[in-house]
Amino acid sequence: MMRSKRTGETHSLADFLPAERRRIMDGANEVRREQMRAAEARRDVYRAWNEVCSGTREGAHVTGLHYVPENNELIVYADGSAWVAELSMMREIIRARMYRLGVDITQIKVQLTKPGYTASTPSTKTSSSGPSRPAKKGPAPRHPLSESADRRLDATVAPIEDARLRDALKKAMKASLEHKITKDGRN
């Protein structure tokens, strides 16, 4: 809120935005005005998508959006084939809900996200894609046990008579020790 020094009235920023938009548009050439209109249309499409789909289980599996103004279509990228099918079945419902919000999209296309791609920001925040999940990490590098440590491990599990149980316990203990060695950086 801003207080006018002349009249003493309080105004919000929203009171100044239309006049400022007009001033910027009037000072721009036709190419720039068209670029600004396209950016506003894109913003409206993404805003409507977020109002309709953010926070839903389907929206959680959207990794990205791309608006194609030339065709007035929205391309939605989903993180799995099942979600591509689910969103494809729901696209007319989503389109109708977006229309109620004042955005008339000609078509919504749903495509599978490229392998290895994860959304960089969750859709429930400011982006138009679904909440991101942590990127899958490969196994941490392991530092193998020394021969003496391996022999001590064999001696520890030797009293167990059941071979399968003995091997499973040794495997678990070995993995734990290797993890500790990797974490601590010593053998």
N, C-alpha and C positions, 0 to 999 in steps of 0.2 A: 504494500500500500504506500502510496505517495501522497503527500499533502501539498496542495497547490498554495504557493505563496501569495498569489493575487487574490484568490477567492476564499481561501481557507478550507476548501473542500478536499475530501480524501478520495483518491482515485486508485484503482488497481491497475496493474500492468495490462490487463485485458482491455482496459479502456483505450490504451494507446496503440495496441497492436493493429487494428484495422487501418488507422491513419498511417502508421509506419509502413504497412504492407503496400498501401496505395502510393505512398511517396517513393518507395523502392521500385514498384512496378512502373510508375510514370517516368522514372529516370532511366529505365532500361530500354535497350533496343528490342526489336521484335523477337530476335533469336533468343536473347536472354529471358524475355518474358515467357516464351514457350518452354524454355528449360525450367523455369520456376514453376509454371503450371504443372509440368510433368512431375516435378519433385513433390508438389503438393498432392497430386493424384496418388503417387506411390505411397506417400505418408498416410493418406486416407485409407488405402487398401490394407496396409500393414496394421494400422490402428483397428480397423474393422475385424481383421483376422484375429488379432489379439483379444478383442472383446468377445468374439465368438468362441475361440478355441483355447485360449490360455487357461491353464488350470484343469483342463479335461484330460482324461486318460489318453485320448487320441492325440491331443496337442503335445503331450509329453514325449511322443515318438516322432515329432517333426523336427528335422535337423536344419531345415532352411526353407526360405521362400524366395521366389524370383517373380517379380511383376513385369510382364511384357506389355508395355503401353500400346505398341503398334497393333496387337491383337486383342488388347484388353483381357488378357488371360493371366491367371496366377498359377505358377508352377510350384508345387509343394513337394519337398523331399522328405521321405520317411525312412526310418532306420531299419526297417525289416519288410520282407515280402508280405507278411500277414497284415502289417499296418498300411502298406500300399493298398491292399485289397479293401481293408476296413475304411480308409479315408476315401477311396474311390467310390465305395457304396454311399458314403455320406456327403459327397461333394455337392449335390443339389440342395441338401438341407443346409449345408454351410453357406452356399451361395445365396439362398433365400434369406438366411439370417443376416448376412452381410448387406443384402439389399435393404432390409429393414433399417439398417444403420446408415443408409444413404450411399452405399457403394455398390454399383451395378457392374459386376464382373461377367464377361461373356462366357468364360469357361474356366474351370479349375482342373488342372492336370496333376496327377500324383505320380511321382517317380521314386525309384529306389535310390537312396544315397550311395555314392561310390564307396566301395570297400575301403576300410581304414579311416574314413572321415567321421569325425565326431563334431557335434555342434560346439561352437566356441563360447556361446552364451546361452543361458536358458531363455526360453520363449516367455516364461512367466515374468521375466524382468522387462527389459527394454527391447530385446530383439524379437524377431518374428518366428523364430524357430522354437522347437520344443526344448524342455530342460535338458541340459547336457548331462551326460554321465561321465564319470572319470574315464579317461582313455585307458584302454586295456594295456597293462604293462606286461612285458615278458618276464620270465623268471629272472630273479636277481642273480648276478654272477656269483658263483660259489668258489670257495677256496677249499680244495680237497684236503682231507686229513693226511697227516704224515703216516708213514708205515708203522711207526711206534704207537701212534694214537689208535690206528686201526687194530693193531695187535691187542692193545689194552681193552678196546671195545669188544673184541672176540672173547677175551678172558672174562669180561663182565657178563656176557650173555651165555657163556658155555654151560653153566649149570642147568639151563632150561632144556628139558628133554624133548618137547615138541618142536620139531625142526621148523615148521611154518611159523609158529609163534616166535621162536628164537630169531629167525630171519627178519620177521616183521619188526620186532623190537630193535634189532640191530640197525635196520634201515631207518627207523624213526630216530633213534639216538644219534646216528651218523648225520642225518639231515639237521638235527638240532645243533650238534657240535659245529658242523660246517657253517650254519647260519651265524652262530656265535662268533666263530673265527672271522667270518666275513665282516660282521658288524664291528667287532673289536679290532680287527686288522692284525691278529697274531695267531700263531699255531700252537 
